[in-house]
């Protein structure tokens, strides 16, 4: 995060870095959604992602303990993992911690805290009130010929196209006259809109991260289309800045519609200090416990999986040395039944 002075270009660059690069589904999805953490060691990366974004990166502690009880995590493997990571003298101590210690299991991500204040003070859930309309508009504008009715204006940029639709329609995207006037004011910057919604300049970046990560799939796809227009067959001119601009106006509209103009910027509701969303997290004993459990869970299956590969029956190998045919499948449940049927009729 940058300093106290808001810089729109810095914000957009950081968002592009941390948002998942979600391409439209015409492309094969192979992207690492935790790419922003892939420079870290595996467990450091996933625990940072969990603390910052609230991602679920492991099973729950009780699930791991149940896996030990049911034998899916083999105890001899668990001993071996603890010995390799914590030393022979510490096996019993770590076993007790893993089986019986109580830990604070409450997950509270850094992202999302600031915008939750709207609900706390005004009982207005902006996500529920803004996102259904926002997603329908985005889907209609980015549509690639699937819908029955085409979006009426596709040769213009996102905001310009919406202004043309709004200006020529009997119905409106907005409930309040202020939001509509703001929408047609083409001189407004993100800072102008954030001053209305947030107020305190050093909270702008944190607020936008909260907002965009509340729908990171859509935001990530818009960011990807902005950088790679070729991901769409039918090109659309849209940017992450456009999306944020429009969403802020929709938020103002919802607040005006529900509260009149008697609401205050979010920074006027509480004494707030910006947080460094991406500061390193403190390492905890719970992380060590989860790491040991996860390693033991994986290694418990290693021998079984490896054994299936190295199984060598000379007679069978000779019999099927020249296959009747070969087929390649995705690792996907939709292909699983077809693959199993083919293996059954022609081993």
MIDO-944960 format. One record per residue (C-alpha): x, y, z. Coordinates in steps of 0.001 Angstrom, whole numbers, padded with zeros to 6 digits, always signed. Example, Ala and Ser with C-alpha at 12.3 -4.5 7.8 and 13.67 -1.06 7.14 Angstrom:
% residues 2
+012300-004500+007800/+013670-001060+007140/
//
This chain:
% residues 347
+000000+000000+000000/+001219+003528-000733/+001468+006390+001760/-001126+008886+002934/-001471+010636-000449/-003839+008761-002734/-002406+007924-006141/-004920+006416-008531/-002269+004868-010790/-000567+003155-007826/-003883+001754-006619/-004763+000341-010036/-001312-001210-010432/-001585-002929-007034/-005076-004209-007828/-003901-005660-011136/-001132-007460-009240/-003258-009010-006494/-006516-009739-008334/-006792-013211-009898/-006204-013097-013652/-009594-014598-014440/-010014-014926-018198/-013403-015416-019869/-014320-019091-019975/-013531-019550-023647/-009943-020023-022446/-008558-022951-020502/-008272-021897-016860/-004765-022605-015638/-003980-019537-013591/-002611-019640-010063/-005055-017461-008115/-002385-016949-005451/+000147-015689-007998/+000866-012618-005885/+002347-014927-003221/+004168-017425-005418/+007557-015864-004638/+007167-017102-001050/+007676-020600+000326/+004452-022601+000028/+003165-022430+003600/+004275-018819+004070/+002383-017903+000910/-000888-019647+001739/-001005-018439+005351/-000375-014863+004196/-003179-015214+001654/-005462-016533+004380/-004746-013654+006765/-005036-010951+004109/-007919-012208+001977/-009650-014710+004242/-008976-017624+001879/-009436-021149+003256/-006087-022746+002506/-006172-025870+004700/-008687-028155+006312/-009981-027156+009739/-008059-028349+012795/-010833-030729+013907/-010971-032227+010415/-007291-033105+010595/-007736-034617+014053/-010631-036727+012761/-008485-037900+009850/-005959-039237+012349/-008695-041013+014310/-010135-042642+011179/-006710-043699+009907/-006662-041549+006789/-003644-039825+008280/-001420-042708+009287/+000146-042310+012711/+003495-043716+011657/+003597-041110+008867/+002649-038382+011336/+005547-039402+013597/+007927-039340+010656/+006819-035863+009543/+007171-034430+013062/+010609-036012+013431/+011815-034575+010125/+010593-031048+010887/+010833-030741+014660/+013403-033340+015687/+013239-036727+017418/+013145-035269+020922/+010046-033188+020152/+007720-035833+018699/+005624-036414+021810/+005330-032712+022599/+004087-031832+019132/+001732-034810+019105/+000072-033469+022251/-000235-030014+020737/-001718-031406+017534/-004220-033611+019334/-005254-031612+022398/-004141-027950+022371/-006758-025213+022052/-006127-022455+019526/-007933-019315+018450/-009564-020563+015241/-011430-017380+014374/-010575-016223+010868/-010658-012469+010349/-009180-011239+007097/-007713-007768+006717/-009626-007115+003527/-013303-006428+004121/-013041-004799+007547/-013462-001213+006392/-016598-001627+004261/-018259-003713+006977/-018733-000421+008854/-021666+000471+006557/-023604-002520+007835/-022530-001899+011416/-023748+001712+011563/-026458+001972+008910/-027534-001660+008513/-026996-001364+004765/-025312-004309+003036/-023805-002649-000018/-022720-005952-001537/-026243-007358-001560/-027758-004140-002844/-025143-003206-005462/-023753-006427-006843/-026887-007974-008450/-027370-004924-010681/-023643-004451-011265/-023153-008068-012344/-026143-007996-014709/-024803-004862-016384/-021278-006290-016672/-022577-009572-018076/-024758-007773-020613/-021982-005470-021773/-019363-008237-022023/-021784-010773-023538/-020333-012736-026454/-023589-013619-028204/-025095-015924-025589/-027980-013732-024418/-031238-013415-026339/-030956-009616-026470/-027699-007945-027412/-026414-005003-025406/-027551-001962-027406/-024165-000193-027487/-020963-002221-027868/-018753+000047-029972/-018147+002450-027078/-016227+002151-023845/-018031+000814-020787/-018959+004132-019137/-019746+005878-022407/-021974+003004-023492/-023850+003055-020176/-024331+006819-020423/-025852+006408-023881/-028220+003704-022604/-029158+005738-019516/-029754+008863-021572/-032088+007148-024053/-034063+004899-021685/-037356+005376-019868/-035979+003407-016925/-032807+004310-015059/-029928+002464-013475/-030299+004784-010474/-032864+005616-007795/-031467+008994-006739/-031010+012107-008814/-027602+012803-007238/-026167+009482-008430/-027504+010083-011940/-025990+013576-012042/-022655+012195-010832/-022768+009531-013527/-023135+012106-016301/-020359+014280-014900/-017422+013110-017008/-014914+015285-015157/-015184+013321-011896/-012130+011406-010734/-012026+008412-008426/-010782+010780-005724/-013929+012903-006098/-016175+009883-005614/-014086+008453-002794/-014275+011768-000937/-018070+011383-000901/-018054+007721+000132/-014938+007400+002297/-013929+010930+003247/-010485+010263+004719/-007900+010152+001939/-005526+007673+003573/-008374+005090+003606/-009103+005272-000130/-006869+002374-001176/-008059+000112+001627/-011677+000843+000740/-011226+000003-002944/-009428-003241-002098/-012382-004145+000137/-014802-003276-002643/-013096-005115-005504/-012187-008216-003524/-015830-008583-002562/-016210-009783-006188/-012631-010641-007121/-013732-012932-009964/-015496-010142-011848/-012838-007572-010982/-010083-009972-012010/-011790-010662-015329/-012201-006950-016076/-008526-006363-015230/-007526-009223-017533/-009700-007977-020407/-008184-004518-019976/-004655-005930-020328/-005548-008564-022939/-008521-007545-025107/-007894-010677-027210/-009452-012786-024455/-012828-011818-025949/-013944-012758-029470/-016146-009660-029556/-013915-006871-028251/-015162-004620-025441/-013417-001512-024124/-013503-001748-020339/-011020-000995-017586/-010728-001644-013881/-010962+002095-013326/-014324+002154-015174/-015631-000643-012965/-014568+001118-009738/-015991+004446-010940/-019382+002944-011757/-019533+000851-008589/-018814+003876-006382/-021721+005725-007996/-023976+002702-007447/-022937+002711-003787/-023811+006400-003460/-027151+005650-005104/-027939+002828-002660/-026975+004943+000361/-029042+007888-000881/-032006+005641-001627/-031920+003965+001780/-030847+006882+003982/-031686+009999+002018/-028699+012298+002019/-028368+012060+005791/-025488+009612+005695/-021853+010521+006294/-018638+009250+004715/-017367+006088+006324/-014469+007871+008037/-016950+010108+009907/-018580+007095+011570/-015528+005880+013505/-011981+006925+014258/-010144+004907+011631/-006499+004339+010847/-005376+002724+007588/-003839-000714+007853/-001069-002166+005731/-003011-004907+003989/+000104-006695+002805/+002368-006473+005835/+003942-009781+006810/+001800-011828+009172/+003001-013072+012541/+003937-016740+012557/+001869-018834+014992/+002021-022280+016540/-001318-023086+014889/+000313-022634+011493/+003004-025155+012486/+000308-027620+013575/-001664-027249+010340/+001511-027604+008287/+002448-030855+010054/-001045-032253+009637/-001164-031348+005942/+002236-032876+005199/+001256-036064+007030/-002055-036203+005158/-000291-036005+001801/+002476-038444+002707/-000100-040944+003975/-001198-041382+000375/+002223-041232-001216/+003045-044951-001013/-000404-046006-002198/-000314-043697-005206/+003272-044566-006083/+002478-048264-005749/-000271-047959-008340/+002244-046524-010798/+005042-048992-010218/+002826-052104-010122/+004401-054367-012684/+002733-057531-013909/+004911-058862-016708/+002137-060887-018343/-000297-057949-018355/+002392-055575-019557/+003190-057836-022504/-000473-058388-023314/-001238-054674-023574/+002110-053458-024829/+000504-052086-027993/-002700-050253-027003/-005782-050335-029184/-006022-046555-028917/-004951-043692-026711/-007032-040861-025268/-006191-037789-023236/-008638-036332-020696/-008811-033399-018358/-008615-034209-014653/-012263-033330-014348/-015300-035107-012937/-017243-034393-016122/-014934-036667-018112/-014485-039266-015387/-017479-041455-016250/-016553-041552-019948/-012926-042409-019172/-013908-045194-016777/-016298-046650-019339/-013582-046714-021993/-011182-048389-019558/-013858-050984-018798/-014658-051941-022403/-011033-051758-023550/-008500-052078-020724/
//
